[in-house]
Each structure stands twice: as C-alpha cells, then as structure tokens.
C-alpha cells in the first residue's frame, strides 16, 4: 500500500460480522466496510452504481456483494460491477493492523459509470 496514505482508525475487525458489513459515516458520504468469511476487509462507497442502493445491506459472497435493490453483483476489491452489468462503486483504501481497521479516506476514489481503477 501507498506509504503516503494517511490512515484513520475506524474500529475492530470483530465489529464487522463475517460475510457482513458495517457503515462508517464520513463528510463525503457513507463507506461500507465488508468482511469476508476468510476475514478479508474491503471498503466501498455505500452506494450501488446502478440505482444508488445501499450495498451495506446486500449479501456478501466470496469477495463480492449483491445489491439488495436489483441484484447487481459488485467486486469488493475494485468496486466494479460484474458483467454483464457495467459501473463502479467508489473504493476506499483499507487495511487491518493488529485487528484494527483503518481507512485511507483522503485517497477515496468516487464511483462512476466505468471503473478505471483496480
């Protein structure tokens, strides 16, 4: 990860249920933290690129989440919609240090129609 990122502690990995999510409210909008069954943690804008549905209320499966509104599947690592759908949820750098979840909010990449990041 980029050493120049300023990290902000937002909680513990244990605060996020396995195959579930928690929401962090920020000035720039809500960030959904996701935890997989293998304890990987991801951070995306809590807004589906299709119709703005709350991704935090979706179903986590593997390293993806399915939006609760229209069943769009979003890759947790990139925020990119899985084909045939196209679009991208905003992505925020996240890391886990000694069980503590940290976000790089200043490096947040907002979502848009096409991803262009990964």
The first five atom37 places (N, CA, C, CB, O) and aatype in JSON, in Angstrom:
{
  "aatype": [20, 20, 20, 20, 20, 20, 20, 20, 20, 20, 20, 20, 20, 20, 20, 20, 20, 20, 20, 20, 20, 20, 20, 20, 20, 20, 20, 20, 20, 20, 20, 20, 20, 20, 20, 20, 20, 20, 20, 20, 20, 20, 20, 20, 20, 20, 20, 20, 20, 20, 20, 20, 20, 20, 20, 20, 20, 20, 20, 20, 20, 20, 20, 20, 20, 20, 20, 20, 20, 20, 20, 20, 20, 20, 20, 20, 20, 20, 20, 20, 20, 20, 20, 20, 20, 20, 20, 20, 20, 20, 20, 20, 20, 20, 20, 20, 20, 20, 20, 20, 20, 20, 20, 20, 20, 20, 20, 20, 20, 20, 20, 20, 20, 20, 20, 20, 20, 20],
  "atom_mask": [
    [1, 1, 1, 1, 1],
    [1, 1, 1, 1, 1],
    [1, 1, 1, 1, 1],
    [1, 1, 1, 1, 1],
    [1, 1, 1, 1, 1],
    [1, 1, 1, 1, 1],
    [1, 1, 1, 1, 1],
    [1, 1, 1, 1, 1],
    [1, 1, 1, 1, 1],
    [1, 1, 1, 1, 1],
    [1, 1, 1, 1, 1],
    [1, 1, 1, 1, 1],
    [1, 1, 1, 1, 1],
    [1, 1, 1, 1, 1],
    [1, 1, 1, 1, 1],
    [1, 1, 1, 1, 1],
    [1, 1, 1, 1, 1],
    [1, 1, 1, 1, 1],
    [1, 1, 1, 1, 1],
    [1, 1, 1, 1, 1],
    [1, 1, 1, 1, 1],
    [1, 1, 1, 1, 1],
    [1, 1, 1, 1, 1],
    [1, 1, 1, 1, 1],
    [1, 1, 1, 1, 1],
    [1, 1, 1, 1, 1],
    [1, 1, 1, 1, 1],
    [1, 1, 1, 1, 1],
    [1, 1, 1, 1, 1],
    [1, 1, 1, 1, 1],
    [1, 1, 1, 1, 1],
    [1, 1, 1, 1, 1],
    [1, 1, 1, 1, 1],
    [1, 1, 1, 1, 1],
    [1, 1, 1, 1, 1],
    [1, 1, 1, 1, 1],
    [1, 1, 1, 1, 1],
    [1, 1, 1, 1, 1],
    [1, 1, 1, 1, 1],
    [1, 1, 1, 1, 1],
    [1, 1, 1, 1, 1],
    [1, 1, 1, 1, 1],
    [1, 1, 1, 1, 1],
    [1, 1, 1, 1, 1],
    [1, 1, 1, 1, 1],
    [1, 1, 1, 1, 1],
    [1, 1, 1, 1, 1],
    [1, 1, 1, 1, 1],
    [1, 1, 1, 1, 1],
    [1, 1, 1, 1, 1],
    [1, 1, 1, 1, 1],
    [1, 1, 1, 1, 1],
    [1, 1, 1, 1, 1],
    [1, 1, 1, 1, 1],
    [1, 1, 1, 1, 1],
    [1, 1, 1, 1, 1],
    [1, 1, 1, 1, 1],
    [1, 1, 1, 1, 1],
    [1, 1, 1, 1, 1],
    [1, 1, 1, 1, 1],
    [1, 1, 1, 1, 1],
    [1, 1, 1, 1, 1],
    [1, 1, 1, 1, 1],
    [1, 1, 1, 1, 1],
    [1, 1, 1, 1, 1],
    [1, 1, 1, 1, 1],
    [1, 1, 1, 1, 1],
    [1, 1, 1, 1, 1],
    [1, 1, 1, 1, 1],
    [1, 1, 1, 1, 1],
    [1, 1, 1, 1, 1],
    [1, 1, 1, 1, 1],
    [1, 1, 1, 1, 1],
    [1, 1, 1, 1, 1],
    [1, 1, 1, 1, 1],
    [1, 1, 1, 1, 1],
    [1, 1, 1, 1, 1],
    [1, 1, 1, 1, 1],
    [1, 1, 1, 1, 1],
    [1, 1, 1, 1, 1],
    [1, 1, 1, 1, 1],
    [1, 1, 1, 1, 1],
    [1, 1, 1, 1, 1],
    [1, 1, 1, 1, 1],
    [1, 1, 1, 1, 1],
    [1, 1, 1, 1, 1],
    [1, 1, 1, 1, 1],
    [1, 1, 1, 1, 1],
    [1, 1, 1, 1, 1],
    [1, 1, 1, 1, 1],
    [1, 1, 1, 1, 1],
    [1, 1, 1, 1, 1],
    [1, 1, 1, 1, 1],
    [1, 1, 1, 1, 1],
    [1, 1, 1, 1, 1],
    [1, 1, 1, 1, 1],
    [1, 1, 1, 1, 1],
    [1, 1, 1, 1, 1],
    [1, 1, 1, 1, 1],
    [1, 1, 1, 1, 1],
    [1, 1, 1, 1, 1],
    [1, 1, 1, 1, 1],
    [1, 1, 1, 1, 1],
    [1, 1, 1, 1, 1],
    [1, 1, 1, 1, 1],
    [1, 1, 1, 1, 1],
    [1, 1, 1, 1, 1],
    [1, 1, 1, 1, 1],
    [1, 1, 1, 1, 1],
    [1, 1, 1, 1, 1],
    [1, 1, 1, 1, 1],
    [1, 1, 1, 1, 1],
    [1, 1, 1, 1, 1],
    [1, 1, 1, 1, 1],
    [1, 1, 1, 1, 1],
    [1, 1, 1, 1, 1],
    [1, 1, 1, 1, 1],
    [1, 1, 1, 1, 1]
  ],
  "atom_positions": [
    [[0.84, -1.19, 0.0], [0.0, 0.0, 0.0], [0.88, 1.24, 0.0], [-0.95, 0.0, 1.21], [2.03, 1.23, 0.44]],
    [[0.3, 2.29, -0.5], [1.0, 3.56, -0.6], [1.35, 4.09, 0.79], [0.15, 4.58, -1.37], [0.48, 4.25, 1.65]],
    [[2.64, 4.35, 0.99], [3.12, 4.85, 2.29], [2.63, 6.27, 2.56], [4.65, 4.8, 2.34], [2.63, 6.7, 3.72]],
    [[2.22, 7.01, 1.52], [1.81, 8.39, 1.72], [0.36, 8.52, 2.17], [2.01, 9.16, 0.44], [-0.11, 9.63, 2.44]],
    [[-0.36, 7.42, 2.25], [-1.75, 7.48, 2.69], [-1.82, 7.77, 4.18], [-2.49, 6.16, 2.36], [-1.09, 7.18, 4.98]],
    [[-2.71, 8.66, 4.55], [-2.97, 8.96, 5.95], [-4.1, 8.05, 6.41], [-3.33, 10.48, 6.16], [-5.22, 8.12, 5.9]],
    [[-3.81, 7.19, 7.38], [-4.77, 6.17, 7.83], [-5.55, 6.64, 9.04], [-4.05, 4.87, 8.15], [-5.0, 7.25, 9.95]],
    [[-6.85, 6.36, 9.04], [-7.74, 6.72, 10.15], [-8.34, 5.43, 10.71], [-8.86, 7.72, 9.69], [-8.94, 4.65, 9.97]],
    [[-8.19, 5.21, 12.0], [-8.75, 4.02, 12.64], [-10.26, 4.17, 12.79], [-8.08, 3.77, 14.03], [-10.74, 5.2, 13.28]],
    [[-11.01, 3.14, 12.35], [-12.47, 3.22, 12.39], [-13.1, 2.11, 13.24], [-13.02, 3.16, 11.0], [-14.32, 2.09, 13.4]],
    [[-12.3, 1.21, 13.76], [-12.86, 0.14, 14.61], [-12.06, -1.13, 14.52], [-14.28, -0.13, 14.22], [-10.93, -1.15, 14.02]],
    [[-12.66, -2.19, 15.0], [-12.04, -3.5, 15.04], [-12.63, -4.4, 13.96], [-12.21, -4.14, 16.43], [-13.78, -4.24, 13.58]],
    [[-11.83, -5.33, 13.49], [-12.34, -6.33, 12.54], [-13.53, -7.05, 13.16], [-11.23, -7.35, 12.14], [-14.5, -7.38, 12.46]],
    [[-13.47, -7.31, 14.44], [-14.55, -8.03, 15.13], [-15.86, -7.26, 15.15], [-14.12, -8.36, 16.55], [-16.91, -7.84, 15.42]],
    [[-15.81, -5.94, 14.88], [-17.04, -5.14, 14.8], [-17.84, -5.43, 13.53], [-16.69, -3.65, 14.86], [-19.02, -5.09, 13.44]],
    [[-17.18, -6.05, 12.55], [-17.82, -6.35, 11.26], [-18.13, -7.85, 11.24], [-16.89, -5.94, 10.04], [-17.22, -8.66, 11.35]],
    [[-19.38, -8.23, 11.1], [-19.69, -9.67, 11.08], [-19.12, -10.34, 9.82], [-21.21, -9.9, 11.14], [-19.06, -9.72, 8.76]],
    [[-18.7, -11.6, 9.96], [-18.25, -12.34, 8.79], [-19.38, -12.4, 7.78], [-17.77, -13.77, 9.17], [-20.54, -12.62, 8.13]],
    [[-19.03, -12.21, 6.51], [-19.99, -12.16, 5.41], [-21.04, -11.08, 5.65], [-20.67, -13.52, 5.23], [-22.21, -11.22, 5.28]],
    [[-20.6, -9.99, 6.26], [-21.49, -8.88, 6.56], [-20.79, -7.56, 6.39], [-22.04, -9.01, 7.97], [-19.73, -7.47, 5.78]],
    [[-21.41, -6.51, 6.94], [-20.86, -5.16, 6.76], [-21.2, -4.26, 7.94], [-21.38, -4.55, 5.47], [-22.04, -4.58, 8.78]],
    [[-20.54, -3.14, 7.97], [-20.81, -2.04, 8.87], [-20.63, -0.77, 8.08], [-19.87, -2.08, 10.13], [-19.91, -0.76, 7.08]],
    [[-21.28, 0.31, 8.49], [-21.19, 1.58, 7.78], [-20.42, 2.59, 8.62], [-22.6, 2.12, 7.44], [-20.64, 2.72, 9.82]],
    [[-19.5, 3.3, 7.95], [-18.77, 4.4, 8.55], [-19.29, 5.67, 7.89], [-17.2, 4.25, 8.38], [-19.23, 5.8, 6.67]],
    [[-19.79, 6.59, 8.69], [-20.32, 7.84, 8.16], [-19.17, 8.86, 8.08], [-21.5, 8.38, 9.05], [-18.46, 9.09, 9.05]],
    [[-19.02, 9.46, 6.89], [-17.97, 10.45, 6.69], [-18.59, 11.71, 6.08], [-16.83, 9.89, 5.77], [-19.74, 11.69, 5.64]],
    [[-17.83, 12.79, 6.07], [-18.31, 14.02, 5.46], [-18.61, 13.83, 3.98], [-17.29, 15.13, 5.64], [-19.5, 14.48, 3.43]],
    [[-17.85, 12.94, 3.33], [-18.02, 12.7, 1.9], [-19.07, 11.66, 1.56], [-16.73, 12.29, 1.32], [-19.28, 11.37, 0.38]],
    [[-19.73, 11.1, 2.56], [-20.72, 10.06, 2.33], [-20.4, 8.81, 3.12], [-20.82, 9.74, 0.85], [-19.35, 8.71, 3.75]],
    [[-21.31, 7.86, 3.08], [-21.15, 6.63, 3.84], [-20.22, 5.65, 3.14], [-22.51, 5.98, 4.08], [-20.29, 5.47, 1.92]],
    [[-19.35, 5.02, 3.92], [-18.44, 3.98, 3.45], [-18.88, 2.67, 4.09], [-16.94, 4.32, 3.79], [-19.03, 2.59, 5.31]],
    [[-19.09, 1.66, 3.26], [-19.45, 0.33, 3.77], [-18.18, -0.51, 3.91], [-20.48, -0.37, 2.82], [-17.41, -0.66, 2.97]],
    [[-17.99, -1.04, 5.11], [-16.89, -1.98, 5.37], [-17.44, -3.39, 5.26], [-16.23, -1.73, 6.78], [-18.45, -3.71, 5.9]],
    [[-16.8, -4.22, 4.49], [-17.24, -5.6, 4.3], [-16.18, -6.55, 4.82], [-17.53, -5.89, 2.81], [-14.98, -6.3, 4.69]],
    [[-16.62, -7.66, 5.41], [-15.71, -8.69, 5.9], [-16.13, -10.03, 5.29], [-15.72, -8.77, 7.47], [-17.29, -10.43, 5.38]],
    [[-15.17, -10.69, 4.68], [-15.46, -11.98, 4.05], [-15.34, -13.1, 5.08], [-14.51, -12.23, 2.86], [-14.91, -12.88, 6.22]],
    [[-15.73, -14.3, 4.67], [-15.64, -15.47, 5.54], [-14.18, -15.77, 5.91], [-16.28, -16.69, 4.86], [-13.91, -16.41, 6.92]],
    [[-13.23, -15.31, 5.07], [-11.8, -15.53, 5.34], [-11.16, -14.3, 6.0], [-11.05, -15.86, 4.03], [-9.94, -14.18, 6.03]],
    [[-12.0, -13.4, 6.53], [-11.57, -12.22, 7.29], [-10.87, -11.15, 6.47], [-10.68, -12.64, 8.38], [-10.16, -10.31, 7.03]],
    [[-11.05, -11.16, 5.15], [-10.56, -10.05, 4.35], [-11.54, -8.89, 4.54], [-10.43, -10.44, 2.83], [-12.75, -9.1, 4.67]],
    [[-11.01, -7.67, 4.57], [-11.84, -6.48, 4.78], [-11.71, -5.56, 3.57], [-11.45, -5.74, 6.1], [-10.61, -5.31, 3.08]],
    [[-12.85, -5.06, 3.11], [-12.9, -4.16, 1.97], [-13.74, -2.95, 2.33], [-13.48, -4.88, 0.71], [-14.57, -3.0, 3.24]],
    [[-13.52, -1.83, 1.61], [-14.28, -0.61, 1.87], [-14.74, -0.01, 0.55], [-13.43, 0.41, 2.66], [-13.94, 0.32, -0.32]],
    [[-16.06, 0.13, 0.42], [-16.66, 0.72, -0.77], [-17.65, 1.8, -0.36], [-17.36, -0.35, -1.63], [-18.18, 1.79, 0.74]],
    [[-17.87, 2.72, -1.28], [-18.94, 3.7, -1.11], [-20.24, 2.9, -0.92], [-19.03, 4.69, -2.34], [-20.48, 1.94, -1.65]],
    [[-21.05, 3.29, 0.04], [-22.27, 2.54, 0.33], [-23.38, 2.93, -0.65], [-22.73, 2.79, 1.78], [-24.47, 3.34, -0.26]],
    [[-23.06, 2.78, -1.94], [-23.99, 3.21, -2.98], [-23.73, 2.4, -4.24], [-23.85, 4.74, -3.26], [-22.65, 2.49, -4.83]],
    [[-24.7, 1.62, -4.64], [-24.58, 0.84, -5.87], [-24.5, 1.77, -7.07], [-25.77, -0.15, -6.01], [-25.24, 2.76, -7.13]],
    [[-23.63, 1.49, -8.04], [-23.52, 2.36, -9.21], [-24.75, 2.32, -10.13], [-22.3, 1.99, -10.01], [-24.89, 3.18, -11.0]],
    [[-25.61, 1.37, -9.94], [-26.8, 1.25, -10.78], [-27.89, 2.23, -10.38], [-27.34, -0.17, -10.72], [-28.24, 3.13, -11.15]],
    [[-28.43, 2.07, -9.17], [-29.56, 2.91, -8.75], [-29.37, 3.47, -7.35], [-30.85, 2.11, -8.8], [-30.32, 3.94, -6.73]],
    [[-28.13, 3.43, -6.85], [-27.85, 4.03, -5.55], [-28.25, 3.21, -4.35], [-28.51, 5.33, -5.47], [-28.33, 3.74, -3.24]],
    [[-28.52, 1.93, -4.55], [-28.91, 1.07, -3.43], [-27.82, 0.94, -2.38], [-29.28, -0.31, -3.94], [-26.64, 1.07, -2.71]],
    [[-28.2, 0.69, -1.13], [-27.22, 0.57, -0.04], [-26.49, -0.79, -0.09], [-27.92, 0.74, 1.33], [-27.05, -1.81, 0.29]],
    [[-25.26, -0.78, -0.57], [-24.5, -2.03, -0.68], [-24.3, -2.7, 0.68], [-23.15, -1.76, -1.33], [-24.18, -3.92, 0.76]],
    [[-24.27, -1.9, 1.74], [-24.08, -2.46, 3.09], [-25.22, -3.39, 3.49], [-23.95, -1.34, 4.11], [-25.06, -4.2, 4.4]],
    [[-26.36, -3.28, 2.82], [-27.5, -4.15, 3.12], [-27.57, -5.35, 2.18], [-28.79, -3.35, 3.04], [-28.52, -6.13, 2.23]],
    [[-26.55, -5.49, 1.33], [-26.52, -6.59, 0.39], [-25.95, -7.86, 1.0], [-25.71, -6.21, -0.82], [-25.56, -7.88, 2.16]],
    [[-25.91, -8.91, 0.19], [-25.4, -10.2, 0.62], [-23.95, -10.34, 0.17], [-26.26, -11.37, 0.07], [-23.65, -10.2, -1.01]],
    [[-23.06, -10.62, 1.13], [-21.64, -10.83, 0.84], [-21.44, -12.31, 0.51], [-20.74, -10.39, 2.04], [-21.85, -13.19, 1.27]],
    [[-20.81, -12.57, -0.63], [-20.5, -13.95, -1.03], [-19.13, -13.92, -1.69], [-21.59, -14.53, -2.0], [-18.91, -13.22, -2.68]],
    [[-18.21, -14.7, -1.12], [-16.83, -14.64, -1.61], [-16.3, -13.24, -1.42], [-16.74, -15.07, -3.09], [-16.41, -12.67, -0.34]],
    [[-15.72, -12.68, -2.48], [-15.21, -11.31, -2.44], [-16.12, -10.39, -3.26], [-13.75, -11.24, -2.98], [-15.65, -9.49, -3.96]],
    [[-17.44, -10.63, -3.14], [-18.43, -9.83, -3.86], [-19.61, -9.54, -2.95], [-18.9, -10.56, -5.15], [-19.82, -10.21, -1.94]],
    [[-20.37, -8.52, -3.34], [-21.61, -8.2, -2.63], [-22.7, -8.01, -3.68], [-21.45, -6.91, -1.73], [-22.46, -7.44, -4.75]],
    [[-23.89, -8.5, -3.37], [-25.04, -8.33, -4.26], [-25.93, -7.23, -3.7], [-25.83, -9.66, -4.42], [-26.37, -7.3, -2.56]],
    [[-26.18, -6.22, -4.53], [-27.02, -5.09, -4.12], [-28.44, -5.58, -3.82], [-27.05, -4.0, -5.22], [-28.99, -6.39, -4.56]],
    [[-29.03, -5.09, -2.73], [-30.37, -5.55, -2.36], [-31.5, -5.01, -3.26], [-30.66, -5.14, -0.94], [-32.61, -5.55, -3.22]],
    [[-31.24, -3.99, -4.07], [-32.31, -3.42, -4.88], [-32.56, -4.19, -6.18], [-31.99, -2.0, -5.2], [-33.7, -4.57, -6.47]],
    [[-31.5, -4.41, -6.97], [-31.69, -5.01, -8.29], [-30.71, -6.14, -8.57], [-31.54, -3.95, -9.36], [-30.5, -6.51, -9.73]],
    [[-30.11, -6.68, -7.53], [-29.22, -7.84, -7.63], [-27.96, -7.62, -8.46], [-29.96, -8.98, -8.2], [-27.41, -8.58, -9.0]],
    [[-27.5, -6.39, -8.57], [-26.2, -6.18, -9.2], [-25.13, -6.78, -8.3], [-25.93, -4.65, -9.46], [-25.22, -6.67, -7.08]],
    [[-24.13, -7.41, -8.89], [-23.03, -8.0, -8.14], [-21.82, -7.09, -8.3], [-22.71, -9.46, -8.64], [-21.42, -6.75, -9.42]],
    [[-21.23, -6.7, -7.17], [-20.11, -5.77, -7.13], [-18.89, -6.46, -6.54], [-20.46, -4.5, -6.32], [-18.97, -7.09, -5.49]],
    [[-17.75, -6.34, -7.24], [-16.49, -6.89, -6.75], [-15.99, -6.03, -5.58], [-15.42, -6.96, -7.9], [-15.86, -4.82, -5.72]],
    [[-15.72, -6.65, -4.45], [-15.33, -5.89, -3.26], [-13.94, -5.27, -3.38], [-15.38, -6.77, -2.04], [-13.69, -4.22, -2.8]],
    [[-13.04, -5.91, -4.12], [-11.68, -5.39, -4.23], [-11.6, -4.13, -5.1], [-10.76, -6.46, -4.8], [-10.82, -3.22, -4.81]],
    [[-12.39, -4.09, -6.17], [-12.29, -2.98, -7.11], [-13.5, -2.04, -7.11], [-12.1, -3.52, -8.49], [-13.4, -0.89, -7.54]],
    [[-14.64, -2.54, -6.63], [-15.88, -1.77, -6.71], [-16.58, -1.93, -8.05], [-15.6, -0.32, -6.46], [-17.66, -1.37, -8.25]],
    [[-15.98, -2.68, -8.96], [-16.52, -2.83, -10.31], [-17.69, -3.8, -10.35], [-15.43, -3.3, -11.25], [-17.67, -4.84, -9.7]],
    [[-18.72, -3.45, -11.12], [-19.86, -4.34, -11.33], [-19.38, -5.55, -12.13], [-21.03, -3.6, -12.06], [-18.55, -5.42, -13.03]],
    [[-19.92, -6.71, -11.81], [-19.59, -7.94, -12.51], [-20.51, -8.05, -13.72], [-19.72, -9.19, -11.58], [-21.72, -7.84, -13.61]],
    [[-19.93, -8.38, -14.89], [-20.68, -8.46, -16.14], [-21.91, -9.33, -16.04], [-19.8, -8.99, -17.23], [-21.93, -10.29, -15.26]],
    [[-22.91, -9.02, -16.79], [-22.91, -8.09, -17.91], [-23.12, -6.63, -17.5], [-23.97, -8.48, -18.88], [-23.09, -5.74, -18.35]],
    [[-23.33, -6.38, -16.2], [-23.56, -5.0, -15.75], [-22.26, -4.2, -15.82], [-24.12, -4.98, -14.31], [-21.17, -4.77, -15.74]],
    [[-22.38, -2.9, -15.97], [-21.23, -2.02, -16.04], [-21.41, -0.84, -15.11], [-21.0, -1.54, -17.48], [-22.47, -0.22, -15.08]],
    [[-20.37, -0.53, -14.37], [-20.38, 0.58, -13.44], [-19.41, 0.29, -12.32], [-21.8, 0.83, -12.89], [-18.84, -0.79, -12.24]],
    [[-19.24, 1.26, -11.46], [-18.25, 1.1, -10.4], [-18.67, 1.86, -9.15], [-16.88, 1.57, -10.88], [-19.01, 3.05, -9.22]],
    [[-18.66, 1.19, -8.03], [-18.89, 1.84, -6.73], [-17.57, 2.48, -6.3], [-19.41, 0.81, -5.65], [-16.49, 1.99, -6.63]],
    [[-17.66, 3.56, -5.55], [-16.46, 4.2, -5.04], [-15.67, 3.24, -4.17], [-16.82, 5.46, -4.26], [-16.24, 2.39, -3.49]],
    [[-14.37, 3.39, -4.19], [-13.45, 2.49, -3.47], [-12.59, 3.3, -2.51], [-12.57, 1.69, -4.47], [-12.11, 4.38, -2.86]],
    [[-12.38, 2.77, -1.32], [-11.55, 3.44, -0.32], [-10.46, 2.47, 0.13], [-12.4, 3.93, 0.89], [-10.76, 1.32, 0.45]],
    [[-9.2, 2.92, 0.16], [-8.15, 2.04, 0.67], [-8.45, 1.64, 2.12], [-6.78, 2.73, 0.59], [-8.89, 2.46, 2.93]],
    [[-8.22, 0.37, 2.43], [-8.46, -0.14, 3.78], [-7.33, -1.1, 4.14], [-9.85, -0.85, 3.88], [-6.8, -1.8, 3.27]],
    [[-6.99, -1.13, 5.4], [-6.02, -2.1, 5.88], [-6.38, -2.51, 7.29], [-4.58, -1.53, 5.82], [-7.1, -1.8, 8.0]],
    [[-5.86, -3.67, 7.69], [-6.07, -4.17, 9.04], [-4.7, -4.29, 9.7], [-6.82, -5.54, 9.04], [-3.8, -4.95, 9.19]],
    [[-4.55, -3.63, 10.84], [-3.3, -3.66, 11.6], [-3.63, -4.16, 13.01], [-2.61, -2.24, 11.64], [-4.34, -3.49, 13.76]],
    [[-3.12, -5.33, 13.36], [-3.35, -5.92, 14.69], [-4.84, -5.94, 15.05], [-2.57, -5.13, 15.75], [-5.21, -5.64, 16.19]],
    [[-5.68, -6.3, 14.08], [-7.1, -6.43, 14.33], [-7.88, -5.12, 14.26], [-7.31, -7.02, 15.65], [-9.09, -5.11, 14.47]],
    [[-7.19, -4.03, 13.97], [-7.83, -2.72, 13.88], [-8.0, -2.33, 12.41], [-6.99, -1.64, 14.63], [-7.06, -2.46, 11.62]],
    [[-9.18, -1.87, 12.04], [-9.48, -1.47, 10.67], [-9.15, 0.0, 10.49], [-10.96, -1.75, 10.31], [-9.56, 0.85, 11.28]],
    [[-8.39, 0.3, 9.43], [-8.02, 1.67, 9.13], [-8.39, 2.0, 7.7], [-6.51, 1.9, 9.37], [-8.21, 1.18, 6.79]],
    [[-8.91, 3.22, 7.5], [-9.29, 3.7, 6.17], [-8.37, 4.83, 5.73], [-10.74, 4.16, 6.15], [-7.94, 5.65, 6.54]],
    [[-8.09, 4.86, 4.44], [-7.36, 5.96, 3.83], [-8.34, 6.89, 3.15], [-6.3, 5.44, 2.82], [-8.39, 6.94, 1.92]],
    [[-9.13, 7.62, 3.92], [-10.22, 8.43, 3.38], [-9.76, 9.49, 2.38], [-10.96, 9.11, 4.51], [-10.48, 9.8, 1.43]],
    [[-8.57, 10.03, 2.59], [-8.09, 11.07, 1.67], [-7.82, 10.49, 0.28], [-6.81, 11.71, 2.22], [-7.77, 11.24, -0.7]],
    [[-7.65, 9.17, 0.18], [-7.37, 8.52, -1.11], [-8.64, 7.88, -1.69], [-6.28, 7.46, -0.95], [-8.55, 7.09, -2.63]],
    [[-9.8, 8.21, -1.13], [-11.07, 7.66, -1.61], [-11.26, 7.99, -3.09], [-12.25, 8.21, -0.78], [-11.03, 9.11, -3.52]],
    [[-11.7, 6.98, -3.87], [-11.99, 7.17, -5.29], [-13.49, 7.03, -5.49], [-11.2, 6.13, -6.19], [-14.04, 5.94, -5.32]],
    [[-14.17, 8.11, -5.85], [-15.62, 8.02, -6.02], [-16.02, 7.12, -7.18], [-16.21, 9.39, -6.23], [-15.25, 6.92, -8.12]],
    [[-17.23, 6.58, -7.09], [-17.74, 5.72, -8.13], [-18.12, 6.51, -9.37], [-18.93, 4.95, -7.63], [-18.32, 7.73, -9.33]],
    [[-18.22, 5.77, -10.48], [-18.62, 6.37, -11.74], [-19.1, 5.26, -12.67], [-17.45, 7.18, -12.38], [-19.06, 4.08, -12.32]],
    [[-19.53, 5.64, -13.83], [-20.07, 4.68, -14.79], [-19.1, 3.58, -15.17], [-20.48, 5.39, -16.01], [-19.52, 2.43, -15.28]],
    [[-17.83, 3.89, -15.37], [-16.81, 2.88, -15.67], [-15.74, 2.94, -14.62], [-16.2, 3.09, -17.08], [-15.43, 4.03, -14.13]],
    [[-15.18, 1.83, -14.25], [-14.27, 1.78, -13.1], [-12.97, 2.55, -13.34], [-13.96, 0.35, -12.77], [-12.74, 3.59, -12.72]],
    [[-12.14, 2.04, -14.22], [-10.88, 2.72, -14.47], [-9.89, 2.62, -13.34], [-11.14, 4.14, -14.75], [-8.85, 3.28, -13.38]],
    [[-10.17, 1.83, -12.33], [-9.21, 1.58, -11.24], [-9.34, 0.15, -10.83], [-9.44, 2.53, -10.03], [-10.3, -0.52, -11.21]],
    [[-8.4, -0.34, -10.05], [-8.5, -1.72, -9.64], [-7.73, -2.03, -8.51], [-8.13, -2.59, -10.65], [-7.72, -3.18, -8.06]]
  ]
}
